[in-house]
Amino acid sequence: MPIYEYLCDDCGARYEQIVLSKSTKVACPKCASERRTLQLSVFSPPAKNGSADASSGGNGMAAGPCCGMGGCGCN
């Protein structure tokens, strides 16, 4: 099931919604507006060798805004 991230065009709220089909109604949970902009999702790559990164607190995600890959210049 895809989870999409949206930005409400009316009130500026950011929210996520599971979209089961194209006929699924998507409305802002704050103001109920159906005017929205689809956002790019941020994801975390799986930890190498199936182990969690030491700086992540055991959840497999890098601490802070760093992507953990080094390609964006964060490392």
FENKA-V761941 format. One record per pair of residues at least 24 apart in sequence whose ideal C-beta (glycine too) atoms are under 6 Angstrom apart, sorted by the first residue. I is the first residue (numbers start at 1). J is the second residue. If there is no record, write none. Layout:
i->(I/I)
j->(J/J)
This chain:
i->(5/5/6/7/7/8/8/9/9/10)
j->(39/41/36/37/39/33/36/35/36/35)
